Amino acid sequence: MKRFLTSTCALALMFCAGAAQAQLKATITGVPEIPFTAVPNFLKVPAGEILGESVAVATNSKDHVFVYHRSSPTSKLWEFDQNGNFVREIGKGYYGFEFSHSVRVDKNDNIWTVDEGTNMITKFSPEGKVLMVIGRRPPAVNGAVATRTGPNLPDQKYLFCRPTDVAWDPQGNIFISDGYCNNRVVKYTPDGRFITKVGSEKPGKALGEFNLPHGMQVDKNGNVWVADRSNFRYQVLDNNLKPIKEITNLGVGWAACASGGDHQYMFLSNSNPNGNVPGSWDITGEIYKVELDGTVVGKFGKPGKLAPGLQVMHMMDCRDPNRPVLGEIESWRVQRFILQPTPAKQASAR
Amino acid sequence: MKRILTLLLAGAAFAGVPAIAQTNAPEIPYDADANFLKTPDNVYLGEVGGVAQNSKGDIYVYTRTGHPFVSLGGSRQFMHGGSQLYQFDRNGRFVREVAKDVYGFVFANQVRIDPQDNVWVVDQATNMVMKFDPQGRQVMLLGRKAESINIPTRAAAEGGGGEGGGANAGPPGAGRNQDVFSRPTDVAWDAQGNIFVADGQGNARVAKFDKDGKFIKSWGHKGSGQGEFDQVRSIAVDAQGNVYVADGNNHRIQVFDNNGTFKSQIANLGNPQAICITPGANQSLYVSNSNPPGDIDTAGEIYKMKLDGTMIGKFGKAGRLPKEFGTVNAIDCRNDNNLLVGEIINLRVQKVTLHPAG
């Protein structure tokens, strides 16, 4: 199956670069199902308002939920409290908001947005003030620019091309996955100065190369987990972005989430593809719970238009590994699942 | 040696890195307040084109707030929005939005306040220079916004090129002998009220008008010789009526008399993008060697000098932290040593206080 997909991609590179319909059944077997329930009516959206594509979700230390969703006239960042009640909109009309892709909250409760329309990564204070910007929106003075075709332009230290995600190591260094028209991960100091990168504007299959790095997290050891979506894998990099290994048996690499808690897990999603592709609901849509050494301890989730189904799960928050928050593209919805805890891995079993 | 230098400079220009500027200037100690301007919730500054203070201390910020739009469903496509003019009081408190939804605001490049406290706004996309009175009423316009835009258009080549509406049969960048601009950047006045427009990043000239807006003359075209320009980024006039033009890609300020006759130049300034001359009898000149928007590891410092180019000192460097600068596009120096500095990539205005020795 994988081989078939790969050769198809080689024949139709343009199509697969979009990757909108790429699907792959995971080859791993024997993974136990994690029982779960979904919190009914989790987010209480104000009367008259409707979430758009809810591609980005995150929680802060108070369990407030941030949703950076694709709305009109631009993407919007909404804050909800721990009970799902609407608190406020942050960044209304802000220059860096056009087409959302990720929101993450750092250890100091600063809110970081990744916008693949403006190519800007913005750090907001907990109060919603802009503290730092990395990347720059193409200047509007250039007018309506024709859609670019042909090879990607060379990547640059401080500018992005449809970036996808942001993460930090325990020292506060900043990592940015970039993206749909670059194919790289970049590391910056906490002050936003370039340190190093891996990958380039060119897509590639080797370790240290990417084809749509779509989601990214840094674990407590400082290793960088990259959902290498159109390569149908995850790559794990060390803190200096040297590749350590790849994970190829979990289907498509859509999203990664590093949990909080004393025992850190990684959640990796084989999301079903956009477009309700025939047969896709039968072989995709599950999310894996993984130890940092790569051992898969369980899975949960099924595709579906109706809750608790997931219609293209795009990003999840797992600050509490047993109460993840999940954002979907095509169902304009954010859900909270209550997972049955998995037994802690016993050291003696290794 | 000269040849080597030329090659080095050519290489630097190709890489988009400003030439090495005034490395021997003494450092001026300074403080900076990056939170001086207090915006209400849900009012966000975008890229700051201009910042200026009037005689009462009111502060105007002309900023690219984003989201310009092109209408669909017509026989042509029309462009609106994208920049806003905000007013703050002397303590940095938000007062109001001025000229909301005005037709000429798309891509903010500069705001300046004249001696009568009129507010002049320069927009690089609508090719207009707009004068508002202190109450915010429109009193005079130079240039005209294009009625519609072409789709698809090609991006204007970075570093000049597109002559836009200002082209004629003359040398590239010379523009027309009228108020048709191509990506204008700045405006200044002499003591008689004559108006000087920096025009700009499409054209490569300075246009002079009388106080009523009647065209007098223009000078310059694209090039690197005396009286020629490559990216006119900023302009200022001293008390004697001499005109100082920031000639960005030529790494210099050119000084002209009031009629556009070349007098002198101040060279080796990296990328002079914002200049300001202090008021009063003993005037100083501030100039920013602004870093490119895509790189914070080069340049970024601001120089203070005498009008003859004698260096007084420098301060700052490129970066994202408070007290660092991210592509400075505007300096207000109404109060010497107490500056307002507007930045492109950091989306902010900093209040900068210099502590010169002695």
Interface residues (C-beta under 8 A of the other chain):
Chain A: P73 T74 R88 E89 G91 K92 G93 Y94 Y95 G96 F97 E98 T118 G128 K129 V130 M132 V133 I134 R136 R137 P139 A140 V141 N142 G143 A144 V145 A146 T147 Q156 K157 Y158 L159 D191 G192 R193 F194
Chain B: N35 D41 N42 V43 Y44 L45 G46 E47 R64 T65 G66 H67 P68 F69 V70 Q77 M79 G82 V106 F107 Q124 A125 I149 N150 I151 P152 T153 R154 A155 A156 R183 P293 G294 D295 I296 D297 G319 R320 L321 I344 I345 N346 L347 R348
